[in-house]
Structure formats: structure tokens, C-alpha cells
Amino acid sequence: MHISTRTILLCIVAEALNLITAYIFYDTLQLPLFMDTIFTVAITFYCGLLPGVLVAIFYNVIATLTFPIRDYTFEPYAMLFAICGALVAFSTWLFARHKEDFRISKTITVLYLILIALVSSFMSVIAGGVIDCIRFTFADLPDRMAPIKDFTDTFRSLHYSLLASCFLGQIPVSLTDRMITTFAGYGVYRCMVRVMGNERWK
């Protein structure tokens, strides 16, 4: 797939905005949400699968490398969450490639966005649960992972297995985050279309 200079620039801007948004909502406001895929969703809608996946992967790498300057302990395991980001881009693209269906009606658009949020949340829960299980086994989850860590500890106290607890602990945060960021990302995409014109990919 050819990526134009324009697409590269859009990806760089999306990357920066993902980092800024996540910092504002998670680090500064300390909301129990990540809010780090709004512009990944927007880029996937506007530019296609590969740009969306690249934005998702580089976000997690860059965010992890900035842990020390954000007063977090450097934890290379966190880069594995690039897998979750890539799955968010992929699940978004599965439906975004059929944009003509989004134009049928506002109701259809909302239903598609809910479906995207549910599918991407399911994929994130599975991948994130496995990653957390690995991290819990070898390093334990840091405090900055609360409330996911709190949910996971609650299920462990109920004698669920570690893997099951990690899956279940992901659900509340992942589902809420995916609903918000999917709708917000689509909103950003619509603004991009109005300002820059229709996307170039099919």
C-alpha cells in the first residue's frame, strides 16, 4: 500500500494528538480511562488500515519511552499494548471500509459505531488480558494501571484464575473507553472530511 507524504503528515499529527489527549485525560485529570485511540480511529477512517496500525503501534512505543519523564517507572512490557492498538485499528477498518453504509442514515451510523466499539473492546480485552497476565506473573501491574488492577485483584480475591481475572478486569475500562473513543474518533474523521475533502482510499 502506497503512503503519500500527506498521509505521513496526518499520521504524525494524529500521533501527537493521541499523546496529548491521553496525557490530559489520564495523567492530568486522572480519569480511569486511557483515551489514547481517538485519533487512531480517525486516521483509520480517513487513511485506511496501514496508517491506523502504524499510529497505534508508534503511540504505545513512544508513550512507554516517556514513562520516566512522566514520573512512572519504565516498564518495557507496556509496549506490548501496541497489539491492542493495532487490533483497534483493524476492527475499525473492518467496518470503515464500507463507508457507503454509514451514509444510509444517522441510526445506521450509530449502530455501526457501537458495533465497532464492541468488537474492538472484545479484541482489546482478550489481548490486554493476556498481556496483563504475563505482566502480573513476571512484574506485577504498577499502580498507574488502577482501576484495571483493582478490578483484577477483586476477581482474584474471589478465587478466579489469574488469566480469567485479567480478562474480567479489562472489561469495564475497555468497554467504556472504546465507546467514547470510537464515537469521538468518528467525529474527528467527519471534521477531516469537511476540512480536507474525502479520503483517498477504498
Secondary structure, 3 states (H helix, E strand, C coil): CCCCHHHHHHHHHHHHHHHHHHHHHHHHCCCCCCCCCHHHHHHHHHHCHHHHHHHHHHHHHHHHHCCHHHCCCCCHHHHHHHHHHHHHHHHHHHHHCCHHHHCCCHHHHHHHHHHHHHHHHHHHHHHHHHHHHHHHHHCCCCHHHCCHHHHHHHHHHCCCCHHHHHHHHHHHHHHHHHHHHHHHHHHHHHHHHHHHCCCCCC
